[in-house]
């Protein structure tokens, strides 16, 4: 049986789908899986060994150039490729109108959430079979349940495994324990103040860890350089392809991150991960993993570096006690 997964974005949503893929690859060894995803996240999808062909869409880029011929040629080429693959089933794990329209291009039966479950009920008009999955469950569990219903098995929700493998590579020239600080995020109100990142880096150095950070735009570069200036032993990784950052991240001892996709990736790797949430509720979409923890700023309060590092130490000790270190 040949199945196409449609989950185009965002990075966190893509990562939340991995446990469902892991369930399905174990429960249904007769099924092969391909994936259709936004071009920026193709390298993330490739981290799961059960995924075969990765088809890329560029909806974000196409929207900015709807009148250009190149946009329509790319979309037509994707449609031809998906139809030539002759899928037996498409699972739209996103539940949005845009993902349903992408799924439709494969010209195969589409399974997805029903109207009460999908994020955009209009998407269900394009599905051939729908399943009710309660909206008040974490996104990871919702997707695991959807895959189980679509493929005829019962996921074991008492366990959680992403199945992803860290890509080869890492941070050359650095020995000992490292703590990756993921300060970059899409919204200003999600960002922890730079002085708190500096304070955290100093506390980590006192505990024998080398802080590592990176950047993807000029604002983030300024923060990374400020951390390195204040904490000379900190290492700044230059702006790099996502796969290279994932390789460094996957070999870190500890990760401390804002509400951003790479923080979700760290928890999916099974790393001790402290997520700092300031303006969003972790609720049903926060990082999940055996050693993941979220610190949420209360109204009018702040999360302090001391609190973050104390939580990080707790997670590191937990990993040692459970024999995973």
PELIN-V989082 format. One record per residue. N is the residue number from 1. RES is the residue in three letters. PHI is phi in whole degrees, -180 to 180 (NA if undefined). Layout:
[[N | RES | PHI] [N | RES | PHI]]
This chain:
[[1 | UNK | NA] [2 | UNK | -115] [3 | UNK | -121] [4 | UNK | -106] [5 | UNK | -94] [6 | UNK | -114] [7 | UNK | -150] [8 | UNK | -84] [9 | UNK | -167] [10 | UNK | -83] [11 | UNK | -59] [12 | UNK | -60] [13 | UNK | -64] [14 | UNK | -62] [15 | UNK | -64] [16 | UNK | -64] [17 | UNK | -86] [18 | UNK | -57] [19 | UNK | -60] [20 | UNK | -66] [21 | UNK | -63] [22 | UNK | -64] [23 | UNK | -54] [24 | UNK | -66] [25 | UNK | -67] [26 | UNK | -84] [27 | UNK | -78] [28 | UNK | -129] [29 | UNK | -65] [30 | UNK | -83] [31 | UNK | -103] [32 | UNK | -108] [33 | UNK | -121] [34 | UNK | -115] [35 | UNK | -144] [36 | UNK | -115] [37 | UNK | -146] [38 | UNK | -58] [39 | UNK | -56] [40 | UNK | -67] [41 | UNK | -110] [42 | UNK | -61] [43 | UNK | -66] [44 | UNK | -71] [45 | UNK | -58] [46 | UNK | -66] [47 | UNK | -70] [48 | UNK | -93] [49 | UNK | -67] [50 | UNK | -81] [51 | UNK | -88] [52 | UNK | -88] [53 | UNK | -77] [54 | UNK | -111] [55 | UNK | -94] [56 | UNK | -113] [57 | UNK | -113] [58 | UNK | -137] [59 | UNK | -58] [60 | UNK | -63] [61 | UNK | -76] [62 | UNK | -62] [63 | UNK | -59] [64 | UNK | -83] [65 | UNK | -142] [66 | UNK | -64] [67 | UNK | -93] [68 | UNK | -88] [69 | UNK | -62] [70 | UNK | -62] [71 | UNK | -62] [72 | UNK | -71] [73 | UNK | -68] [74 | UNK | -64] [75 | UNK | -64] [76 | UNK | -66] [77 | UNK | -65] [78 | UNK | -63] [79 | UNK | -59] [80 | UNK | -62] [81 | UNK | -63] [82 | UNK | -63] [83 | UNK | -71] [84 | UNK | -66] [85 | UNK | -74] [86 | UNK | 52] [87 | UNK | -74] [88 | UNK | -82] [89 | UNK | -157] [90 | UNK | -117] [91 | UNK | -107] [92 | UNK | -87] [93 | UNK | -89] [94 | UNK | -101] [95 | UNK | 73] [96 | UNK | -116] [97 | UNK | -60] [98 | UNK | -65] [99 | UNK | -72] [100 | UNK | -65] [101 | UNK | -66] [102 | UNK | -66] [103 | UNK | -59] [104 | UNK | -62] [105 | UNK | -66] [106 | UNK | -76] [107 | UNK | 53] [108 | UNK | -140] [109 | UNK | -57] [110 | UNK | -115] [111 | UNK | -111] [112 | UNK | -166] [113 | UNK | -69] [114 | UNK | -81] [115 | UNK | -61] [116 | UNK | -80] [117 | UNK | -110] [118 | UNK | -71] [119 | UNK | -66] [120 | UNK | -125] [121 | UNK | -54] [122 | UNK | -62] [123 | UNK | -62] [124 | UNK | -69] [125 | UNK | -62] [126 | UNK | -98] [127 | UNK | -92] [128 | UNK | -92] [129 | UNK | -142] [130 | UNK | -126] [131 | UNK | -134] [132 | UNK | -87] [133 | UNK | -132] [134 | UNK | -50] [135 | UNK | -76] [136 | UNK | -90] [137 | UNK | -101] [138 | UNK | -62] [139 | UNK | -55] [140 | UNK | -63] [141 | UNK | -67] [142 | UNK | -60] [143 | UNK | -69] [144 | UNK | -61] [145 | UNK | -66] [146 | UNK | -61] [147 | UNK | -62] [148 | UNK | -62] [149 | UNK | -67] [150 | UNK | -71] [151 | UNK | -112] [152 | UNK | 77] [153 | UNK | -145] [154 | UNK | -108] [155 | UNK | -67] [156 | UNK | -86] [157 | UNK | -78] [158 | UNK | -79] [159 | UNK | -122] [160 | UNK | -145] [161 | UNK | -140] [162 | UNK | -87] [163 | UNK | 77] [164 | UNK | -83] [165 | UNK | -120] [166 | UNK | -65] [167 | UNK | -68] [168 | UNK | -65] [169 | UNK | 126] [170 | UNK | 144] [171 | UNK | -102] [172 | UNK | -70] [173 | UNK | 82] [174 | UNK | -111] [175 | UNK | -113] [176 | UNK | 87] [177 | UNK | -85] [178 | UNK | -123] [179 | UNK | -124] [180 | UNK | -85] [181 | UNK | -104] [182 | UNK | -101] [183 | UNK | -86] [184 | UNK | -79] [185 | UNK | -156] [186 | UNK | -75] [187 | UNK | -118] [188 | UNK | -62] [189 | UNK | -74] [190 | UNK | -91] [191 | UNK | -87] [192 | UNK | -74] [193 | UNK | -57] [194 | UNK | -60] [195 | UNK | -65] [196 | UNK | -72] [197 | UNK | -66] [198 | UNK | -65] [199 | UNK | -60] [200 | UNK | -65] [201 | UNK | -59] [202 | UNK | -64] [203 | UNK | -65] [204 | UNK | -67] [205 | UNK | -61] [206 | UNK | -60] [207 | UNK | -98] [208 | UNK | 86] [209 | UNK | -107] [210 | UNK | -94] [211 | UNK | -70] [212 | UNK | -128] [213 | UNK | -147] [214 | UNK | -151] [215 | UNK | -155] [216 | UNK | -129] [217 | UNK | -151] [218 | UNK | -66] [219 | UNK | -65] [220 | UNK | -68] [221 | UNK | -61] [222 | UNK | -62] [223 | UNK | -67] [224 | UNK | -60] [225 | UNK | -70] [226 | UNK | -66] [227 | UNK | -63] [228 | UNK | -65] [229 | UNK | -68] [230 | UNK | -79] [231 | UNK | -126] [232 | UNK | -58] [233 | UNK | -79] [234 | UNK | -68] [235 | UNK | -110] [236 | UNK | -104] [237 | UNK | -87] [238 | UNK | -61] [239 | UNK | -49] [240 | UNK | -141] [241 | UNK | -57] [242 | UNK | -58] [243 | UNK | -64] [244 | UNK | -69] [245 | UNK | -65] [246 | UNK | -61] [247 | UNK | -66] [248 | UNK | -69] [249 | UNK | -59] [250 | UNK | -66] [251 | UNK | -107] [252 | UNK | -78] [253 | UNK | -79] [254 | UNK | -151] [255 | UNK | -131] [256 | UNK | -123] [257 | UNK | -144] [258 | UNK | -77] [259 | UNK | -76] [260 | UNK | -149] [261 | UNK | -59] [262 | UNK | -66] [263 | UNK | -66] [264 | UNK | -63] [265 | UNK | -64] [266 | UNK | -59] [267 | UNK | -67] [268 | UNK | -68] [269 | UNK | -72] [270 | UNK | 83] [271 | UNK | -85] [272 | UNK | -58] [273 | UNK | -133] [274 | UNK | -108] [275 | UNK | -100] [276 | UNK | -107] [277 | UNK | -105] [278 | UNK | -112] [279 | UNK | -120] [280 | UNK | -128] [281 | UNK | -88] [282 | UNK | -67] [283 | UNK | 22] [284 | UNK | -99] [285 | UNK | -135] [286 | UNK | -71] [287 | UNK | -60] [288 | UNK | -129] [289 | UNK | 178] [290 | UNK | -63] [291 | UNK | -130] [292 | UNK | -104] [293 | UNK | -144] [294 | UNK | -121] [295 | UNK | -105] [296 | UNK | -111] [297 | UNK | -73] [298 | UNK | -73] [299 | UNK | -56] [300 | UNK | 78] [301 | UNK | -112] [302 | UNK | -134] [303 | UNK | -92] [304 | UNK | -98] [305 | UNK | -56] [306 | UNK | -62] [307 | UNK | -64] [308 | UNK | -65] [309 | UNK | -69] [310 | UNK | -62] [311 | UNK | -67] [312 | UNK | -62] [313 | UNK | -63] [314 | UNK | -62] [315 | UNK | -67] [316 | UNK | -63] [317 | UNK | -65] [318 | UNK | -62] [319 | UNK | -65] [320 | UNK | -65] [321 | UNK | -64] [322 | UNK | -87] [323 | UNK | 78] [324 | UNK | -101] [325 | UNK | -126]]
